[in-house]
């Protein structure tokens, strides 16, 4: 641990700090007793920040601090589900394609390339507009996951193609290890480091897509997410009425979340490169 | 001969992407229980008060034809492919009845293309230039500062960046309009272009900042690794000027993969453009999609999305076909 910390670059340190901060704010803080921030008129409307409502209240009488915390939690949850789907399916398809070769490789790659190139947002809009905001968090995450596997699959395939030719894989083959076992014991450790940074990137992409859908009013209707929270504030003219304590916190938190996690990804990648270099 | 094989393969991929995408667009609405015909009928009956059963039945039949929901699934599919894909005919728009969907999209599409194409070109040029400088001279202080700025701006989602620009430059400073109001009907060409430019600054800027950030980051890492190659070192020993080494050794070797990356980034830029248009109320395809969703204009939703897929796939194809012309080590693989 000590060695890791002394080797970690500035970016990685900031990134880890950001990750811990957001996880605590999103998953530990909600454990404290609090009002349900979705219910209207729990407090007087449009309060400025005060001792009870740390960030004030919305035009609907909701507590902004707790709304922010719940939004952060749901946004991260969506990101995690989508990233899990995307990374798992991506690794599976990529390995399959790379190791099977021939017809299956070509067929899978045509499908993958299609999903890489296809503009995802219009199709997501189509799907969510048919759900009419009725979808729950899981259905939304599954829909977003549909477009999260293609890029990882492509990357893993090219990794698999180079790994296949290495000596130790050949040794494993000839010593009678089965295909599945070879993949698990010999290949996955190599894919692992890559998968971790891809996973974090996928979390960010998913949160961004959700916020895009929220602008269109297509994110699940009563689900507090960072995108929805900003959109609700916009709909009630929080900008024109200069209610910065309402629209400001989710905007700033989203920006910090994205910069923090991005630093974590690039910092982690730098760390891995340097570790290999030693 | 190999060149034809390359072009042929790209054309096949292009056709496949469009076909799979369009088939997706056809299947998805039919998987959901929500029925546009019944939705429309309940809206019409709610508006007109009472309607007898015969009228409703006639309306139902008429709407089924207009929505392309008439006949078996296979017939619907072939009609959709024939009319939509090859004729750009998606039936009448419901919010602007009976103007055809294709005609309305034709009015909005140029704005989206103007916005995204200009910002992509500017972002790619500036970003690669800065990235080259930052990667080639990576120990300079200015390089580190530029990369720091890029890393801070790039990860921010389009929606948030557009919103911040709107609040700061539109609302607080009042330099540019908060929401676009382009004088599309102005007789005077000059007046029209002036309003177009003034209203496009903020939407374009939000696309530009994210894009530039990405090209700086990727070009920096490419060019800094190329700058360490032996042939660059050799060029230094030969006494070539740094400027010459940067332009003809590092740039030419790194720019090629940036063209491929450009092709792959177009879909993302289009997504960003849709969102930016909605934030700024800019009269492009994104705005049109939003209106179509709000008024449940089924034909319009299908039309805009189909055309988006075709447009993106074609733009990617064009960028892919340019690629071999700039790569002297042509391989067509």
Interface residues (C-beta under 8 A of the other chain):
Chain A: X110 X111 X113 X114 X116 X117 X118 X119 X120 X121 X122 X123 X125 X126 X127 X129 X130 X131 X132 X204 X207 X208 X211 X212 X215 X216 X217 X218 X227 X230 X234 X239 X240 X247 X251 X254 X255 X258 X259 X261 X262 X263 X266
Chain B: X13 X16 X17 X20 X21 X24 X25 X28 X29 X32 X34 X151 X152 X154 X155 X156 X157 X158 X159 X160 X163 X164 X166 X167 X171 X264 X267 X270 X271 X274 X275 X278 X279 X289 X290 X293 X294 X301 X302 X304 X305 X308 X309 X312 X313 X316
